[in-house]
Amino acid sequence: MKFDRLIGILTVLLQNDKITAPELAKRFEVSRCTILRDIDTLCLAGIPVVTLRGGDGGISIMNGYKINKNVLTTEELQTLVAGLKSIDSVSKQSNFESLMAKLAPSDTIISLTDSVVIDLSSHYKDSVSEKIALFKQAIANRKTVQFDYYYAKGEIFREIEPYFVEFRWNAWYVFGWCSLRQDFRRFKLNRLWNLSQTETAFTLRPVPPEKAHAEDAFPELYHVKILFNKSVRFRLIEAYGLHCYEETEDGLLFSLDYANKDYIFSWILGFGDKAKVLEPVEIRKEMAACAENIAKLYL
């Protein structure tokens, strides 16, 4: 992808006094014209890249700029360490050491002792890694992906044009164009099985902003008011922070806007008899019916 290639080109330029466009094109497996456009992009970003023609010509970074190769501070590199390790937690192949060797100047000492640990894996680590790797390859190849999708209504076969994989709402998703719905959709990776990349190529479609933004995935919001037992105060603070509730004589009064009904039901039920829905009335009735059905299982 272009951003990765730009970072790679910048890294090569920082490590070499001079390199030619054909050499960069061969290294990154793109055309010479693409490399020249990338150089223009780097210049627009403020990187002083110099291009000299002739037998002894080539591409380099201005000497005055290159005296200090510490483009990233030690603190910034430590942040990169945490970020790279988090990606490695769901990758089939570790790229951490090779990336750090390229990004970190030889005279910079970085402590690899973990002060921040981000583990993006799950109970399905192996399968998630496989799925992410498959989608990354399909996205790079511009090929569609087929899979079986399991959801509340059952199982359905889908084929999508994958655009990107993202970690949102404590889970991994793939965003792309669904051939069945003829629209952009997000699919949770843990619900996708029997995946395969097809030989069907696709051209990127323009993505409407309201579709691309994850926060717009559930545009319709609903409001619920709940009375919690004071014993679960720590769980409310853990999920929504201090001062997220109003303390009353009867308990902790909590209001919440939500978009995903299945999620809010499972969240409230997770509190057992420590949570009571006050409004809206229709949610109260559904919760009461759900509680009755649960009770019948144990009679």
DAJO-V628325 format. One line per field, one symbol per residue. ss: DSSP state (A for helix, B for strand, O for the rest). phi: phi as a letter, one per 40 degrees, with the letter a starting at -180 (. if undefined). A space follows every 50 residues. Layout:
ss: ???
phi: ???
//
This chain:
ss: OAAAAAAAAAAAAAAOOOBOAAAAAAAAOOOAAAAAAAAAAAAAOOOOBB BBOOOOOBBBBOAAAAOOOOOOOAAAAAAAAAAAAAAAOOOOOOOAAAAA AAAOOOOOOOOOOOOOOOOOOOOOAAAAAAAAAAAAAAAAAOBBBBBBBB BOOBBBBBBBBBBBBBBBOOBBBBBBBBOOOOBBBBBBAAABBBBBBBBB BOOOOOOOAAAAOAAAOOOOOBBBBBBBOAAAAAAAAAAAOOOOOBBOOO OBBBBBBBOOAAAAAAAAAOOAAABBBBBOAAAAAAAAAAAAAAAAAOO
phi: .ccccccccdcccccbcaacccccccccfbcccccccccccccccgcccb bbchcbcibabddcccdbcccbccccccccdccccccccbbcbcbccccc cccccccbcbcccccbbbbccacbdccccccccccdcccccfbcbbacbb adchbacbbbccbabbbbfgacbbbacccccfacabbccccbafcacccc cabdccbcdccccccccbccbbbbbbbbcccbdccccccbgcgcbbcbcc ibcbbacbbccccccccccccfccbbccaccccdcccccccccccccbc
//
